[in-house]
Structure formats: structure tokens, C-alpha cells
């Protein structure tokens, strides 16, 4: 279990600054600044069969998307605050439940 920021750091070998460690797309990060992730033989793309991301409305697009797409795995995105951009992600990956 790890944050998407920490997985990015491990995949790329780059240390994170404090803002990247704790920040999100909705706290001022430029959503157009995609984090590029190249293949890392120490962590093969088939390392996981399932990737679960909580607060997916903060991570499925823009900055951290390539981290999620790196792994050849099913992806489940969880959020209690769906927005328009998460509905597209949810529609192609899972079902939506409301209380």
C-alpha cells in the first residue's frame, strides 16, 4: 500500500519534495503537467493484478495518470465525491453505487 506519489518516486528513482508528497490536483498542481514514467525493470508492469486507488478524482487524470497506467492490471477507482471527469473513468472500469 502506498500513495500514488510514492509509487511514482519508486518507479522513477526521483525523490519527492514535501509539496508533491502531500499535494493533489485540486490544491494547485498544474493538471497539464503529466508525470512521465518509463519502464523500470526493477518493478515490472505485471507486478500487480489489481490496482486500487482511493480518492481517484485526484489521481486518474493529468499529473499522476501514467503511474496508474504503468501497470498491466485491472484498476479500481474509489471516490466519495464523483465529478464529471471521474464518471468517464467509472463507466469504463466499474459500476457506481449510491446510498
N, C-alpha and C positions, 0 to 999 in steps of 0.2 A: 504494500500500500504506500502510495506516495502522491505528492502534488504533481500536477502537470508540469509545473516549473522545475521541480526536482528531476523528473524524468528527462526533460529537455537538457538539463545540466549534465546528467549522466550520459545521455546519447551523444552529446556534442563535446563533452570534456571541458565545457566553459563554466566557470564559477558564476553564480548569480549574485547580483547586488541585492541589497535589502528590499528595494522597491519591487524588483522583478519577483522576488520570493513571495511577497505578500500582496502585490498589486493584482488588479483584474482589469479586463477590458473596460469596465464601467467606472473605473477610478482614474481615468486619464490616460491610459495607454493608447497609443495610436493603433486603431484596429486594422489599418492597412499595412502595418509593419509585421509581415509574416515572419515567423521564426523558421529558417531553413534547417532541415535535418537530413544529413547524408547517412548512408548506410554505415553502421558501426558493427564490425564483425564480433565484437565482444558481447553485443546484445542483438542476436539475430531477430529478424522480423517475425519469425514464428515462435518467439519466446512465450507468447500468451495465446490462449484460445479465446479468451473473453477479456475485454477492457471495459470497465465500468467507470463512468465519470459523473461525479456529483456536481451540482451547480453547472450543468452543461451549457446553460445560457451564457456562461463566462468563457467557455473554452472551445466550443465546437467550430467557431469561425475565426478568421483573422489570425491573430498572433500565435495561438497555440495549436491550430488545426493540424499542422504537419506532424506534430507529436502524436496525435490520435491516429492519423492515417499511416504512420510509420509501421505499425504492427499489422500483420496479416491475421486479424482477429475480428470476431463479432464485437461491435461497440454498442453499449447501452448507455444512453444519456439520461440522467435524472435531474429534474428541476421542479421546484415548487412554484416557480414564477415563470411560466412559459411566456415567450414573446413570439412575434411573427417569425423571426429567424430560427427559433428552436422548433417551430411547428414543422418546417420542412425537414429538419433532422429527424424528428419523431416519426413523421409519416413514412419515412423510408426505412426505419430501423425497429420500431416497436409500436406498441399501442399506447393510447393516452387514457388515463383513469382520472376521474374527478370525484370528489367527495360531496 
